[in-house]
Amino acid sequence: MQKREKRLKTNEESLRELWDNVKHTNIHIIGVPEGEEREKDSEKIFQEIIAKNFPNMGKESLIQLQEAQGIPYKINPRRNTLRHILIKLTKIKDKEKMLKAAREKKQITYKGTPIRLSADFSTETLHARREWHDILNIMKGKNLQPRLLYPGRLSFRFEGKIKTFSDKQKLREFSNTKPALQQILKELL
């Protein structure tokens, strides 16, 4: 029975890796106002975002777009809802350059509306990363320099060393040996 569970977990991880590999050049643009996509296609919206928020990148014109599309969802006719656009770039370096510039700029807008750029991961990876959210925020407040590593591992600096954990159980076991860390994370683990 244990062998079967281990094989199942390995298969799930392989599937997640495969999906993330397929999506590795994708960027999600989150928060574009609803009416915009009817007036312009997704590709033009993306080019405008680059031109307004990252003028140096627009001049380089190295970012090659393979595909741009709106992501379907339920539209509420009574509300102006925000739209998600999926951008597929030809090179992973372009994606990394865009996301790094977005992190450095912090506030990205489209026609005055704040938007977000994020990497496109599989649902499983997003879920694994979301599980660390509360712990990540507490650790940021305590200056432990936390980071989320791919796919859903937590890394932080503690007692001068970098510690990495793949799940909350391993973090709980480690924190039980470190009273200072246990005090910080007492309500979250």
C-alpha positions in Angstrom: 0.0 0.0 0.0 2.8 2.4 0.9 4.5 1.7 -2.5 1.3 2.6 -4.3 0.9 5.9 -2.4 4.5 6.8 -3.2 4.1 6.0 -6.9 0.8 8.0 -7.0 2.6 11.0 -5.4 5.5 10.7 -7.9 3.0 10.6 -10.8 1.2 13.7 -9.5 4.5 15.5 -9.2 5.5 14.5 -12.7 2.1 15.7 -14.0 2.5 19.0 -12.2 6.1 19.4 -13.6 4.8 18.7 -17.1 2.0 21.3 -16.9 4.4 23.9 -15.4 6.9 23.1 -18.2 4.2 23.7 -20.8 3.3 27.0 -19.1 6.9 28.1 -18.4 6.9 31.0 -20.9 3.4 32.3 -20.0 2.6 35.5 -18.1 -0.7 36.3 -16.5 -1.9 39.9 -16.7 -4.5 40.3 -14.0 -6.8 43.3 -13.7 -7.4 44.7 -17.2 -10.8 46.4 -17.2 -13.5 44.4 -19.0 -14.4 46.7 -21.9 -10.8 47.0 -23.1 -10.5 43.7 -24.7 -13.6 44.3 -26.9 -12.0 47.5 -28.3 -8.4 46.1 -28.7 -7.0 42.6 -29.0 -4.9 41.2 -26.2 -1.7 41.6 -28.1 -2.1 45.4 -28.4 -3.0 45.7 -24.7 0.2 43.8 -23.9 2.2 46.1 -26.1 0.7 49.2 -24.5 1.5 47.9 -21.0 5.1 47.4 -22.0 5.3 50.8 -23.6 3.8 52.7 -20.6 5.3 50.7 -17.7 8.6 49.5 -19.2 9.8 52.1 -21.7 13.3 50.6 -21.9 11.9 47.2 -22.8 9.8 48.6 -25.6 12.9 50.2 -27.2 14.8 46.9 -27.1 11.9 45.2 -28.9 13.4 41.9 -28.0 10.3 40.6 -26.4 8.6 38.3 -29.0 5.0 37.5 -28.4 3.9 34.0 -29.5 0.2 34.3 -28.5 -2.1 36.5 -26.4 -5.6 35.6 -25.3 -8.3 36.5 -22.8 -9.2 33.9 -20.3 -12.9 33.0 -20.3 -14.9 33.5 -17.2 -18.5 34.5 -16.2 -19.2 38.1 -17.1 -21.6 40.0 -14.8 -23.4 42.6 -17.1 -24.1 44.8 -14.1 -20.5 45.1 -13.0 -17.3 46.2 -14.7 -15.3 43.1 -14.0 -11.5 42.8 -14.3 -10.1 40.6 -17.0 -7.2 38.1 -17.1 -5.1 37.9 -20.2 -2.6 35.1 -20.8 0.5 36.0 -22.7 2.7 33.3 -24.3 6.2 34.5 -25.0 8.7 32.7 -27.2 11.6 32.9 -24.8 11.7 32.1 -21.0 14.3 34.9 -20.6 11.8 37.5 -21.8 9.3 36.3 -19.2 11.9 36.4 -16.5 13.0 39.9 -17.6 9.3 41.1 -17.5 8.6 39.7 -14.1 11.8 41.1 -12.6 11.0 44.5 -14.0 7.5 44.3 -12.6 8.8 43.3 -9.2 11.2 46.3 -9.2 8.6 48.7 -10.4 6.0 47.4 -7.8 3.0 49.4 -9.3 2.0 48.6 -12.9 -1.0 50.2 -14.5 -3.0 50.1 -17.6 -4.9 53.3 -18.4 -4.7 54.3 -14.7 -6.0 50.9 -13.4 -3.5 48.9 -11.3 -2.8 45.5 -12.8 -0.5 42.6 -11.8 1.8 40.4 -13.9 2.5 36.9 -12.6 4.0 33.7 -13.7 1.5 31.1 -15.0 1.7 27.9 -13.0 -0.5 24.8 -12.9 -3.4 24.7 -10.4 -1.5 22.3 -8.2 1.6 24.5 -8.0 -0.5 27.6 -7.2 -2.2 25.7 -4.4 1.1 24.5 -3.0 2.4 28.1 -3.1 -0.7 29.5 -1.5 -0.4 27.3 1.5 2.7 29.2 2.5 1.1 32.6 2.3 0.4 33.3 6.0 3.8 32.0 7.1 5.6 34.0 4.4 3.9 37.2 5.6 4.8 36.6 9.3 8.4 35.8 8.4 8.7 39.0 6.3 7.6 40.9 9.3 10.3 39.3 11.4 13.0 39.9 8.8 13.7 36.2 8.1 14.0 36.9 4.4 11.5 34.3 3.3 11.2 33.2 -0.4 9.0 30.8 -2.2 11.0 28.4 -4.4 9.6 26.3 -7.2 7.3 24.5 -7.0 6.0 25.2 -3.5 8.9 25.2 -1.1 9.6 27.8 1.6 13.2 29.1 2.1 14.3 31.5 4.8 17.3 32.7 6.7 17.5 31.5 10.4 20.5 31.7 12.7 22.7 32.7 9.7 21.8 29.7 7.6 19.3 29.3 4.8 16.6 26.7 5.6 14.3 25.1 3.0 11.1 23.1 3.6 8.8 21.4 1.2 5.8 21.1 3.5 4.5 22.4 6.8 5.1 19.2 8.7 8.8 19.4 8.1 8.8 23.1 9.2 6.8 22.1 12.3 9.3 19.4 13.2 12.2 21.9 12.7 10.5 24.7 14.7 9.9 22.3 17.6 13.7 22.2 18.1 14.0 26.0 17.9 12.0 27.8 20.6 12.4 31.3 18.9 11.0 30.1 15.6 8.3 28.1 17.4 7.2 31.3 19.1 7.0 33.2 15.8 5.0 30.5 14.0 3.0 29.2 17.0 -0.5 29.9 15.6 0.2 29.0 12.0 1.6 25.4 12.4 
